Amino acid sequence: MEFGFNSLSNLAKIKKNVKRKRISSYDKSGANADFIFIENKEKYNICDIHGSGIIKHIWMTLASQDNNYLRKVIIRMWWDDEENPSVECPIGDFFGIGHGKTVNFWSLPLSMGPNDGKGFNCFFPMPFSRRARIEVENESDESKLICYFYIDYEEYSEIEPSYGRFHVLWRRENPCKGQDYEYLKKRSYKASKFSKKNPSHEDDYLVMEAEGEGHYVGCHLDIHNLFETERHNWPGEGDDYIEIDDGEIVLYGTGTEDYFCGSWCPIQYYCSPYFGVTLTGGKNWSGKISYYRYHIEDPIYFHKNIKIKIEHGHANQRSDDWSSTAYWYQTEPHKKFNPLLPVDERLPREKPKEIK
Protein backbone atom coordinates (compact mmCIF):
# COMPACT_ATOMS: atom_id res chain seq x y z
CA MET A 1 0.00 0.00 0.00
CA GLU A 2 1.34 3.45 -0.94
CA PHE A 3 1.11 6.49 1.29
CA GLY A 4 1.36 10.18 0.45
CA PHE A 5 3.23 11.93 -2.33
CA ASN A 6 6.99 12.18 -2.63
CA SER A 7 7.31 15.14 -5.00
CA LEU A 8 5.53 17.22 -7.61
CA SER A 9 6.23 14.52 -10.18
CA ASN A 10 3.54 12.18 -8.82
CA LEU A 11 1.20 14.74 -7.28
CA ALA A 12 -1.44 14.04 -9.95
CA LYS A 13 -1.71 10.35 -9.09
CA ILE A 14 -5.13 9.45 -7.68
CA LYS A 15 -4.91 7.70 -4.31
CA LYS A 16 -7.46 5.14 -3.18
CA ASN A 17 -8.31 3.92 0.31
CA VAL A 18 -7.26 7.13 2.02
CA LYS A 19 -9.26 9.88 3.72
CA ARG A 20 -8.07 13.36 4.61
CA LYS A 21 -8.97 14.29 8.20
CA ARG A 22 -8.40 17.29 10.43
CA ILE A 23 -8.67 18.18 14.10
CA SER A 24 -8.54 21.90 14.87
CA SER A 25 -9.39 24.42 17.55
CA TYR A 26 -12.25 25.95 15.54
CA ASP A 27 -15.15 27.47 17.45
CA LYS A 28 -17.84 24.78 17.38
CA SER A 29 -20.52 27.36 18.14
CA GLY A 30 -19.88 29.03 14.78
CA ALA A 31 -18.42 32.17 16.35
CA ASN A 32 -14.83 33.31 15.88
CA ALA A 33 -13.21 32.18 19.14
CA ASP A 34 -11.16 29.59 17.22
CA PHE A 35 -8.82 28.67 20.05
CA ILE A 36 -8.70 26.83 23.32
CA PHE A 37 -7.59 28.07 26.73
CA ILE A 38 -5.16 25.92 28.69
CA GLU A 39 -5.06 27.17 32.25
CA ASN A 40 -1.81 27.38 34.17
CA LYS A 41 -0.69 24.01 35.56
CA GLU A 42 -3.15 22.16 33.32
CA LYS A 43 -2.85 19.61 30.48
CA TYR A 44 -5.03 19.38 27.38
CA ASN A 45 -5.30 16.62 24.76
CA ILE A 46 -5.37 18.48 21.46
CA CYS A 47 -5.96 15.19 19.65
CA ASP A 48 -6.79 11.60 20.48
CA ILE A 49 -7.23 9.66 17.24
CA HIS A 50 -8.30 6.02 17.23
CA GLY A 51 -7.49 3.94 14.17
CA SER A 52 -4.64 3.91 11.63
CA GLY A 53 -3.15 6.89 9.91
CA ILE A 54 -0.34 9.36 9.44
CA ILE A 55 -0.27 12.88 10.81
CA LYS A 56 1.12 14.97 7.94
CA HIS A 57 1.03 18.54 9.25
CA ILE A 58 0.71 20.38 12.55
CA TRP A 59 0.15 24.13 12.69
CA MET A 60 -0.01 26.09 15.93
CA THR A 61 0.17 29.62 17.25
CA LEU A 62 0.18 30.49 20.93
CA ALA A 63 -0.20 33.50 23.17
CA SER A 64 0.60 34.00 26.83
CA GLN A 65 1.44 36.82 29.22
CA ASP A 66 4.35 34.69 30.44
CA ASN A 67 7.46 35.77 28.52
CA ASN A 68 8.95 32.29 28.87
CA TYR A 69 5.93 30.33 27.63
CA LEU A 70 7.90 28.69 24.82
CA ARG A 71 9.95 26.81 27.42
CA LYS A 72 7.17 26.43 30.01
CA VAL A 73 4.69 24.79 27.64
CA ILE A 74 5.39 21.11 26.86
CA ILE A 75 4.18 19.03 23.91
CA ARG A 76 3.99 15.24 24.27
CA MET A 77 2.96 12.52 21.82
CA TRP A 78 2.09 8.85 22.27
CA TRP A 79 1.63 6.26 19.51
CA ASP A 80 -0.49 3.10 19.73
CA ASP A 81 -1.23 3.23 23.48
CA GLU A 82 2.43 3.20 24.49
CA GLU A 83 3.09 3.94 28.16
CA ASN A 84 5.94 6.42 27.72
CA PRO A 85 5.72 9.36 25.29
CA SER A 86 7.76 9.24 22.10
CA VAL A 87 7.80 13.05 21.99
CA GLU A 88 8.42 15.27 25.00
CA CYS A 89 9.74 18.74 24.34
CA PRO A 90 9.30 22.44 25.17
CA ILE A 91 6.95 23.64 22.49
CA GLY A 92 9.13 26.38 21.00
CA ASP A 93 12.05 23.97 20.67
CA PHE A 94 9.80 21.33 19.09
CA PHE A 95 9.04 23.70 16.21
CA GLY A 96 12.70 24.37 15.45
CA ILE A 97 14.32 27.13 17.53
CA GLY A 98 15.54 27.20 21.13
CA HIS A 99 16.29 29.93 23.66
CA GLY A 100 12.57 30.63 24.09
CA LYS A 101 12.64 32.67 20.88
CA THR A 102 10.76 32.82 17.59
CA VAL A 103 12.10 34.01 14.26
CA ASN A 104 10.88 33.70 10.68
CA PHE A 105 12.62 30.70 9.10
CA TRP A 106 11.81 27.72 6.93
CA SER A 107 13.16 24.23 6.46
CA LEU A 108 11.54 21.24 4.80
CA PRO A 109 10.20 19.64 8.02
CA LEU A 110 9.82 22.67 10.32
CA SER A 111 9.14 26.38 9.99
CA MET A 112 8.15 29.48 11.90
CA GLY A 113 6.23 32.01 9.82
CA PRO A 114 4.99 35.58 10.06
CA ASN A 115 4.31 37.43 12.18
CA ASP A 116 7.72 37.31 13.86
CA GLY A 117 7.97 33.53 13.61
CA LYS A 118 4.83 32.88 15.67
CA GLY A 119 3.15 30.68 13.06
CA PHE A 120 4.53 27.21 13.91
CA ASN A 121 4.54 24.37 11.37
CA CYS A 122 5.71 20.76 11.48
CA PHE A 123 5.64 18.54 8.36
CA PHE A 124 7.37 15.46 9.80
CA PRO A 125 5.08 12.48 9.04
CA MET A 126 3.87 10.67 12.16
CA PRO A 127 2.47 7.16 11.51
CA PHE A 128 0.30 5.24 13.95
CA SER A 129 -1.49 1.88 13.76
CA ARG A 130 -4.11 2.11 16.51
CA ARG A 131 -3.99 5.49 18.24
CA ALA A 132 -2.32 8.91 18.22
CA ARG A 133 -2.52 11.18 21.24
CA ILE A 134 -1.01 14.68 21.54
CA GLU A 135 -0.97 16.58 24.81
CA VAL A 136 -0.03 20.18 25.56
CA GLU A 137 0.83 21.08 29.15
CA ASN A 138 1.03 24.65 30.44
CA GLU A 139 3.57 24.74 33.28
CA SER A 140 3.30 28.47 33.82
CA ASP A 141 2.64 29.46 37.43
CA GLU A 142 0.07 32.11 36.63
CA SER A 143 -0.67 32.68 32.94
CA LYS A 144 -3.20 30.75 30.90
CA LEU A 145 -2.31 29.81 27.35
CA ILE A 146 -4.23 30.68 24.21
CA CYS A 147 -3.71 27.84 21.71
CA TYR A 148 -4.81 27.73 18.07
CA PHE A 149 -4.03 24.52 16.17
CA TYR A 150 -4.61 22.33 13.11
CA ILE A 151 -3.68 18.65 13.00
CA ASP A 152 -3.99 17.38 9.42
CA TYR A 153 -3.82 13.61 8.99
CA GLU A 154 -4.56 10.79 6.59
CA GLU A 155 -6.78 7.91 7.66
CA TYR A 156 -6.14 4.36 6.39
CA SER A 157 -7.62 0.96 7.11
CA GLU A 158 -4.08 -0.10 8.03
CA ILE A 159 -0.51 1.11 7.57
CA GLU A 160 2.60 -0.79 6.59
CA PRO A 161 4.36 -2.49 9.51
CA SER A 162 7.70 -1.15 8.24
CA TYR A 163 6.88 2.40 9.33
CA GLY A 164 8.83 3.63 12.36
CA ARG A 165 7.38 5.92 14.97
CA PHE A 166 8.30 9.58 15.29
CA HIS A 167 10.44 10.58 18.30
CA VAL A 168 11.68 13.91 19.65
CA LEU A 169 14.08 14.51 22.55
CA TRP A 170 15.08 17.83 24.12
CA ARG A 171 18.24 18.10 26.22
CA ARG A 172 20.23 20.84 27.93
CA GLU A 173 23.61 21.14 29.68
CA ASN A 174 23.86 24.49 31.43
CA PRO A 175 26.78 24.88 31.32
CA CYS A 176 28.63 22.10 29.54
CA LYS A 177 31.44 20.59 31.59
CA GLY A 178 34.50 22.16 29.99
CA GLN A 179 37.27 24.46 31.16
CA ASP A 180 36.43 27.40 33.41
CA TYR A 181 36.68 30.74 31.70
CA GLU A 182 39.62 31.92 33.75
CA TYR A 183 41.55 29.11 32.07
CA LEU A 184 40.33 30.17 28.65
CA LYS A 185 41.93 33.59 29.21
CA LYS A 186 45.37 32.05 29.68
CA ARG A 187 48.02 31.51 27.04
CA SER A 188 48.00 27.79 27.82
CA TYR A 189 44.47 27.56 26.41
CA LYS A 190 45.54 29.30 23.23
CA ALA A 191 48.33 26.76 22.82
CA SER A 192 46.00 23.77 23.38
CA LYS A 193 42.97 25.13 21.56
CA PHE A 194 43.59 22.91 18.53
CA SER A 195 46.12 20.38 19.83
CA LYS A 196 44.35 18.81 22.80
CA LYS A 197 43.21 15.21 22.24
CA ASN A 198 39.80 13.67 22.98
CA PRO A 199 40.32 9.91 22.56
CA SER A 200 37.27 8.63 24.48
CA HIS A 201 34.54 11.15 23.55
CA GLU A 202 32.96 10.34 26.92
CA ASP A 203 32.35 13.99 27.81
CA ASP A 204 30.94 15.11 24.46
CA TYR A 205 27.54 16.80 24.47
CA LEU A 206 24.91 14.09 23.94
CA VAL A 207 22.26 15.13 21.44
CA MET A 208 20.33 11.84 21.67
CA GLU A 209 20.62 8.11 22.16
CA ALA A 210 18.21 5.38 21.21
CA GLU A 211 17.88 1.60 21.34
CA GLY A 212 16.11 -0.43 18.67
CA GLU A 213 16.07 -0.01 14.91
CA GLY A 214 15.46 3.18 13.01
CA HIS A 215 17.03 6.31 11.59
CA TYR A 216 18.05 9.69 12.97
CA VAL A 217 16.75 12.59 10.89
CA GLY A 218 18.42 15.61 12.44
CA CYS A 219 18.48 18.23 15.16
CA HIS A 220 18.82 21.86 15.99
CA LEU A 221 21.51 23.04 18.40
CA ASP A 222 21.15 26.16 20.55
CA ILE A 223 24.23 27.71 22.16
CA HIS A 224 24.35 30.59 24.64
CA ASN A 225 27.95 31.86 24.58
CA LEU A 226 28.93 32.45 28.21
CA PHE A 227 32.52 33.56 27.66
CA GLU A 228 32.90 37.35 27.66
CA THR A 229 36.11 38.41 25.95
CA GLU A 230 37.38 40.69 23.21
CA ARG A 231 39.47 37.83 21.84
CA HIS A 232 38.24 35.51 19.11
CA ASN A 233 35.22 33.95 20.85
CA TRP A 234 33.85 31.35 18.43
CA PRO A 235 32.10 28.68 20.58
CA GLY A 236 32.38 25.94 17.96
CA GLU A 237 35.24 23.72 16.71
CA GLY A 238 33.54 20.69 18.26
CA ASP A 239 33.47 17.58 16.07
CA ASP A 240 30.28 15.58 15.67
CA TYR A 241 30.80 11.96 16.73
CA ILE A 242 28.11 9.37 15.98
CA GLU A 243 28.30 5.83 17.38
CA ILE A 244 26.09 3.24 15.65
CA ASP A 245 25.29 -0.34 16.74
CA ASP A 246 27.63 -0.64 19.72
CA GLY A 247 30.34 1.30 17.90
CA GLU A 248 30.41 -0.99 14.85
CA ILE A 249 30.15 2.20 12.78
CA VAL A 250 31.50 5.60 13.85
CA LEU A 251 30.82 8.74 11.84
CA TYR A 252 33.45 11.33 12.72
CA GLY A 253 33.02 14.97 11.72
CA THR A 254 35.35 17.96 11.45
CA GLY A 255 33.71 20.81 13.35
CA THR A 256 30.51 22.36 14.62
CA GLU A 257 29.69 24.52 11.61
CA ASP A 258 30.77 21.69 9.28
CA TYR A 259 28.12 19.33 10.66
CA PHE A 260 25.53 22.08 10.18
CA CYS A 261 26.68 22.46 6.55
CA GLY A 262 28.20 25.92 7.03
CA SER A 263 31.77 27.15 7.04
CA TRP A 264 34.29 29.47 8.63
CA CYS A 265 32.50 30.32 11.90
CA PRO A 266 29.30 31.68 10.30
CA ILE A 267 27.87 35.04 11.34
CA GLN A 268 25.09 35.29 8.71
CA TYR A 269 21.43 34.33 8.99
CA TYR A 270 20.56 31.58 6.51
CA CYS A 271 17.80 29.02 5.99
CA SER A 272 17.31 26.23 3.45
CA PRO A 273 15.41 22.92 3.27
CA TYR A 274 17.99 20.92 5.22
CA PHE A 275 20.29 23.28 7.15
CA GLY A 276 20.49 26.81 8.41
CA VAL A 277 21.60 29.45 10.93
CA THR A 278 18.50 30.94 12.52
CA LEU A 279 20.15 32.92 15.34
CA THR A 280 23.63 34.25 14.67
CA GLY A 281 24.49 35.82 18.02
CA GLY A 282 26.01 39.28 18.31
CA LYS A 283 29.48 40.67 17.74
CA ASN A 284 32.23 38.10 18.28
CA TRP A 285 29.56 35.31 18.49
CA SER A 286 28.20 36.69 21.75
CA GLY A 287 24.83 35.68 23.16
CA LYS A 288 22.40 33.20 21.64
CA ILE A 289 23.12 31.10 18.52
CA SER A 290 21.02 28.43 16.75
CA TYR A 291 21.80 25.98 13.93
CA TYR A 292 19.79 23.20 12.33
CA ARG A 293 20.60 20.15 10.19
CA TYR A 294 17.92 17.75 8.96
CA HIS A 295 18.92 14.42 7.40
CA ILE A 296 16.01 14.15 4.98
CA GLU A 297 18.04 12.96 2.00
CA ASP A 298 20.66 11.18 4.13
CA PRO A 299 19.09 9.58 7.24
CA ILE A 300 21.54 7.97 9.65
CA TYR A 301 20.43 4.35 10.10
CA PHE A 302 20.86 2.18 13.18
CA HIS A 303 19.86 -1.44 13.79
CA LYS A 304 20.67 -1.85 17.50
CA ASN A 305 21.39 1.55 19.00
CA ILE A 306 22.80 4.99 18.29
CA LYS A 307 24.42 7.91 20.10
CA ILE A 308 24.64 11.35 18.51
CA LYS A 309 27.37 13.44 20.14
CA ILE A 310 29.24 16.67 19.48
CA GLU A 311 32.18 18.24 21.28
CA HIS A 312 31.48 21.53 23.06
CA GLY A 313 34.48 23.34 21.64
CA HIS A 314 37.51 21.41 20.44
CA ALA A 315 38.08 18.48 22.82
CA ASN A 316 35.25 19.78 25.04
CA GLN A 317 37.15 22.82 26.28
CA ARG A 318 34.18 25.22 26.17
CA SER A 319 31.64 25.59 29.00
CA ASP A 320 28.72 27.31 27.29
CA ASP A 321 24.99 26.75 27.80
CA TRP A 322 23.91 24.14 25.23
CA SER A 323 20.49 22.74 24.42
CA SER A 324 19.28 20.65 21.50
CA THR A 325 16.23 19.01 19.99
CA ALA A 326 16.70 15.70 18.14
CA TYR A 327 14.26 14.02 15.73
CA TRP A 328 14.25 10.36 14.69
CA TYR A 329 12.12 7.34 13.72
CA GLN A 330 12.38 3.90 15.25
CA THR A 331 10.60 0.68 16.12
CA GLU A 332 8.86 0.41 19.47
CA PRO A 333 9.32 0.06 22.33
CA HIS A 334 11.79 2.93 22.65
CA LYS A 335 14.22 3.60 25.47
CA LYS A 336 12.43 5.63 28.13
CA PHE A 337 13.56 9.25 28.19
CA ASN A 338 15.12 10.75 31.30
CA PRO A 339 12.72 13.07 33.12
CA LEU A 340 12.40 16.47 31.47
CA LEU A 341 14.22 19.22 33.36
CA PRO A 342 11.98 21.16 35.76
CA VAL A 343 10.69 24.55 34.64
CA ASP A 344 13.36 26.65 36.36
CA GLU A 345 16.12 24.65 34.67
CA ARG A 346 14.54 25.02 31.22
CA LEU A 347 14.34 28.82 31.20
CA PRO A 348 16.67 30.71 28.85
CA ARG A 349 19.45 32.76 30.40
CA GLU A 350 19.17 36.52 30.50
CA LYS A 351 22.93 37.14 30.52
CA PRO A 352 25.44 37.57 29.09
CA LYS A 353 23.72 39.75 26.51
CA GLU A 354 24.69 39.95 22.88
CA ILE A 355 27.30 42.56 22.03
CA LYS A 356 26.04 44.83 19.29
C-alpha positions in Angstrom: 0.0 0.0 0.0 1.3 3.5 -0.9 1.1 6.5 1.3 1.4 10.2 0.4 3.2 11.9 -2.3 7.0 12.2 -2.6 7.3 15.1 -5.0 5.5 17.2 -7.6 6.2 14.5 -10.2 3.5 12.2 -8.8 1.2 14.7 -7.3 -1.4 14.0 -9.9 -1.7 10.4 -9.1 -5.1 9.5 -7.7 -4.9 7.7 -4.3 -7.5 5.1 -3.2 -8.3 3.9 0.3 -7.3 7.1 2.0 -9.3 9.9 3.7 -8.1 13.4 4.6 -9.0 14.3 8.2 -8.4 17.3 10.4 -8.7 18.2 14.1 -8.5 21.9 14.9 -9.4 24.4 17.6 -12.2 25.9 15.5 -15.2 27.5 17.5 -17.8 24.8 17.4 -20.5 27.4 18.1 -19.9 29.0 14.8 -18.4 32.2 16.4 -14.8 33.3 15.9 -13.2 32.2 19.1 -11.2 29.6 17.2 -8.8 28.7 20.1 -8.7 26.8 23.3 -7.6 28.1 26.7 -5.2 25.9 28.7 -5.1 27.2 32.3 -1.8 27.4 34.2 -0.7 24.0 35.6 -3.1 22.2 33.3 -2.9 19.6 30.5 -5.0 19.4 27.4 -5.3 16.6 24.8 -5.4 18.5 21.5 -6.0 15.2 19.7 -6.8 11.6 20.5 -7.2 9.7 17.2 -8.3 6.0 17.2 -7.5 3.9 14.2 -4.6 3.9 11.6 -3.2 6.9 9.9 -0.3 9.4 9.4 -0.3 12.9 10.8 1.1 15.0 7.9 1.0 18.5 9.2 0.7 20.4 12.6 0.2 24.1 12.7 0.0 26.1 15.9 0.2 29.6 17.2 0.2 30.5 20.9 -0.2 33.5 23.2 0.6 34.0 26.8 1.4 36.8 29.2 4.3 34.7 30.4 7.5 35.8 28.5 8.9 32.3 28.9 5.9 30.3 27.6 7.9 28.7 24.8 9.9 26.8 27.4 7.2 26.4 30.0 4.7 24.8 27.6 5.4 21.1 26.9 4.2 19.0 23.9 4.0 15.2 24.3 3.0 12.5 21.8 2.1 8.9 22.3 1.6 6.3 19.5 -0.5 3.1 19.7 -1.2 3.2 23.5 2.4 3.2 24.5 3.1 3.9 28.2 5.9 6.4 27.7 5.7 9.4 25.3 7.8 9.2 22.1 7.8 13.0 22.0 8.4 15.3 25.0 9.7 18.7 24.3 9.3 22.4 25.2 6.9 23.6 22.5 9.1 26.4 21.0 12.1 24.0 20.7 9.8 21.3 19.1 9.0 23.7 16.2 12.7 24.4 15.5 14.3 27.1 17.5 15.5 27.2 21.1 16.3 29.9 23.7 12.6 30.6 24.1 12.6 32.7 20.9 10.8 32.8 17.6 12.1 34.0 14.3 10.9 33.7 10.7 12.6 30.7 9.1 11.8 27.7 6.9 13.2 24.2 6.5 11.5 21.2 4.8 10.2 19.6 8.0 9.8 22.7 10.3 9.1 26.4 10.0 8.1 29.5 11.9 6.2 32.0 9.8 5.0 35.6 10.1 4.3 37.4 12.2 7.7 37.3 13.9 8.0 33.5 13.6 4.8 32.9 15.7 3.2 30.7 13.1 4.5 27.2 13.9 4.5 24.4 11.4 5.7 20.8 11.5 5.6 18.5 8.4 7.4 15.5 9.8 5.1 12.5 9.0 3.9 10.7 12.2 2.5 7.2 11.5 0.3 5.2 13.9 -1.5 1.9 13.8 -4.1 2.1 16.5 -4.0 5.5 18.2 -2.3 8.9 18.2 -2.5 11.2 21.2 -1.0 14.7 21.5 -1.0 16.6 24.8 0.0 20.2 25.6 0.8 21.1 29.2 1.0 24.7 30.4 3.6 24.7 33.3 3.3 28.5 33.8 2.6 29.5 37.4 0.1 32.1 36.6 -0.7 32.7 32.9 -3.2 30.8 30.9 -2.3 29.8 27.4 -4.2 30.7 24.2 -3.7 27.8 21.7 -4.8 27.7 18.1 -4.0 24.5 16.2 -4.6 22.3 13.1 -3.7 18.6 13.0 -4.0 17.4 9.4 -3.8 13.6 9.0 -4.6 10.8 6.6 -6.8 7.9 7.7 -6.1 4.4 6.4 -7.6 1.0 7.1 -4.1 -0.1 8.0 -0.5 1.1 7.6 2.6 -0.8 6.6 4.4 -2.5 9.5 7.7 -1.2 8.2 6.9 2.4 9.3 8.8 3.6 12.4 7.4 5.9 15.0 8.3 9.6 15.3 10.4 10.6 18.3 11.7 13.9 19.7 14.1 14.5 22.5 15.1 17.8 24.1 18.2 18.1 26.2 20.2 20.8 27.9 23.6 21.1 29.7 23.9 24.5 31.4 26.8 24.9 31.3 28.6 22.1 29.5 31.4 20.6 31.6 34.5 22.2 30.0 37.3 24.5 31.2 36.4 27.4 33.4 36.7 30.7 31.7 39.6 31.9 33.7 41.5 29.1 32.1 40.3 30.2 28.6 41.9 33.6 29.2 45.4 32.0 29.7 48.0 31.5 27.0 48.0 27.8 27.8 44.5 27.6 26.4 45.5 29.3 23.2 48.3 26.8 22.8 46.0 23.8 23.4 43.0 25.1 21.6 43.6 22.9 18.5 46.1 20.4 19.8 44.3 18.8 22.8 43.2 15.2 22.2 39.8 13.7 23.0 40.3 9.9 22.6 37.3 8.6 24.5 34.5 11.2 23.5 33.0 10.3 26.9 32.4 14.0 27.8 30.9 15.1 24.5 27.5 16.8 24.5 24.9 14.1 23.9 22.3 15.1 21.4 20.3 11.8 21.7 20.6 8.1 22.2 18.2 5.4 21.2 17.9 1.6 21.3 16.1 -0.4 18.7 16.1 0.0 14.9 15.5 3.2 13.0 17.0 6.3 11.6 18.0 9.7 13.0 16.8 12.6 10.9 18.4 15.6 12.4 18.5 18.2 15.2 18.8 21.9 16.0 21.5 23.0 18.4 21.2 26.2 20.5 24.2 27.7 22.2 24.4 30.6 24.6 28.0 31.9 24.6 28.9 32.5 28.2 32.5 33.6 27.7 32.9 37.3 27.7 36.1 38.4 26.0 37.4 40.7 23.2 39.5 37.8 21.8 38.2 35.5 19.1 35.2 33.9 20.8 33.8 31.4 18.4 32.1 28.7 20.6 32.4 25.9 18.0 35.2 23.7 16.7 33.5 20.7 18.3 33.5 17.6 16.1 30.3 15.6 15.7 30.8 12.0 16.7 28.1 9.4 16.0 28.3 5.8 17.4 26.1 3.2 15.6 25.3 -0.3 16.7 27.6 -0.6 19.7 30.3 1.3 17.9 30.4 -1.0 14.8 30.1 2.2 12.8 31.5 5.6 13.8 30.8 8.7 11.8 33.5 11.3 12.7 33.0 15.0 11.7 35.3 18.0 11.5 33.7 20.8 13.4 30.5 22.4 14.6 29.7 24.5 11.6 30.8 21.7 9.3 28.1 19.3 10.7 25.5 22.1 10.2 26.7 22.5 6.5 28.2 25.9 7.0 31.8 27.1 7.0 34.3 29.5 8.6 32.5 30.3 11.9 29.3 31.7 10.3 27.9 35.0 11.3 25.1 35.3 8.7 21.4 34.3 9.0 20.6 31.6 6.5 17.8 29.0 6.0 17.3 26.2 3.4 15.4 22.9 3.3 18.0 20.9 5.2 20.3 23.3 7.2 20.5 26.8 8.4 21.6 29.4 10.9 18.5 30.9 12.5 20.1 32.9 15.3 23.6 34.3 14.7 24.5 35.8 18.0 26.0 39.3 18.3 29.5 40.7 17.7 32.2 38.1 18.3 29.6 35.3 18.5 28.2 36.7 21.7 24.8 35.7 23.2 22.4 33.2 21.6 23.1 31.1 18.5 21.0 28.4 16.8 21.8 26.0 13.9 19.8 23.2 12.3 20.6 20.1 10.2 17.9 17.8 9.0 18.9 14.4 7.4 16.0 14.2 5.0 18.0 13.0 2.0 20.7 11.2 4.1 19.1 9.6 7.2 21.5 8.0 9.6 20.4 4.3 10.1 20.9 2.2 13.2 19.9 -1.4 13.8 20.7 -1.9 17.5 21.4 1.6 19.0 22.8 5.0 18.3 24.4 7.9 20.1 24.6 11.3 18.5 27.4 13.4 20.1 29.2 16.7 19.5 32.2 18.2 21.3 31.5 21.5 23.1 34.5 23.3 21.6 37.5 21.4 20.4 38.1 18.5 22.8 35.2 19.8 25.0 37.1 22.8 26.3 34.2 25.2 26.2 31.6 25.6 29.0 28.7 27.3 27.3 25.0 26.7 27.8 23.9 24.1 25.2 20.5 22.7 24.4 19.3 20.7 21.5 16.2 19.0 20.0 16.7 15.7 18.1 14.3 14.0 15.7 14.2 10.4 14.7 12.1 7.3 13.7 12.4 3.9 15.3 10.6 0.7 16.1 8.9 0.4 19.5 9.3 0.1 22.3 11.8 2.9 22.7 14.2 3.6 25.5 12.4 5.6 28.1 13.6 9.3 28.2 15.1 10.7 31.3 12.7 13.1 33.1 12.4 16.5 31.5 14.2 19.2 33.4 12.0 21.2 35.8 10.7 24.5 34.6 13.4 26.7 36.4 16.1 24.7 34.7 14.5 25.0 31.2 14.3 28.8 31.2 16.7 30.7 28.8 19.4 32.8 30.4 19.2 36.5 30.5 22.9 37.1 30.5 25.4 37.6 29.1 23.7 39.7 26.5 24.7 40.0 22.9 27.3 42.6 22.0 26.0 44.8 19.3 
